[in-house]
Amino acid sequence: MEAYSVLSIRESRVNYDLMKKKNPSKYTEVSEAVFIKEHRADLRDVSGNTPKAKHAVGSYAEERLAELK
């Protein structure tokens, strides 16, 4: 919703496009894990890693991991 509220206004969209052209590295996609590792020191453990979420019991992910093992 936030992106839509910015990009739906012509002036905001033009400003966004200009900023993206000036600083393309700030607009690259990163995964949530990479973002947390780089910007959220409070969520890292003592070795600097972010904890991985456990799969819910009975979830598709848990079933698929069991199949792959």
C-alpha positions as CSV (number, residue, x, y, z in Angstrom):
1,M,0.0,0.0,0.0
2,E,2.9,2.3,0.8
3,A,4.4,1.8,-2.6
4,Y,1.1,2.4,-4.3
5,S,0.5,5.6,-2.4
6,V,3.9,6.9,-3.6
7,L,3.8,5.7,-7.2
8,S,0.2,6.6,-7.9
9,I,1.0,10.3,-7.6
10,R,2.8,11.5,-10.8
11,E,5.3,13.8,-9.0
12,S,6.2,11.1,-6.5
13,R,6.7,8.6,-9.3
14,V,8.9,10.9,-11.2
15,N,11.0,11.6,-8.1
16,Y,11.2,7.9,-7.4
17,D,12.4,7.2,-11.0
18,L,15.1,9.9,-10.8
19,M,16.3,8.6,-7.5
20,K,16.5,5.1,-8.9
21,K,18.5,6.3,-11.9
22,K,21.0,8.2,-9.6
23,N,21.4,5.4,-7.1
24,P,20.5,2.0,-8.7
25,S,22.4,0.0,-6.0
26,K,19.9,1.2,-3.3
27,Y,17.0,-0.3,-5.3
28,T,18.2,-3.8,-5.8
29,E,16.2,-6.7,-4.4
30,V,17.5,-8.5,-1.4
31,S,16.1,-11.4,0.6
32,E,14.8,-10.8,4.1
33,A,17.6,-12.8,5.6
34,V,20.3,-10.7,3.8
35,F,18.5,-7.5,4.9
36,I,18.4,-8.6,8.5
37,K,22.1,-9.7,8.4
38,E,23.2,-6.3,7.0
39,H,20.9,-3.9,8.8
40,R,19.4,-5.6,11.9
41,A,22.2,-6.3,14.4
42,D,19.6,-6.8,17.1
43,L,18.3,-9.9,15.4
44,R,21.7,-11.6,15.0
45,D,23.2,-14.1,17.3
46,V,26.8,-13.9,18.7
47,S,28.3,-15.4,15.6
48,G,26.6,-12.8,13.4
49,N,24.0,-15.2,11.9
50,T,20.3,-14.8,11.8
51,P,18.2,-17.6,13.3
52,K,16.3,-19.6,10.7
53,A,12.5,-20.0,11.2
54,K,11.3,-23.5,12.1
55,H,8.8,-25.0,9.8
56,A,5.3,-25.4,11.2
57,V,4.3,-29.0,12.1
58,G,2.4,-30.5,9.3
59,S,3.3,-27.8,6.8
60,Y,4.1,-28.4,3.2
61,A,7.7,-27.4,3.8
62,E,8.1,-29.9,6.6
63,E,6.6,-32.7,4.4
64,R,8.8,-31.7,1.5
65,L,12.0,-31.7,3.6
66,A,11.1,-35.2,4.9
67,E,10.7,-36.4,1.3
68,L,14.0,-35.0,0.3
69,K,15.8,-36.7,3.2
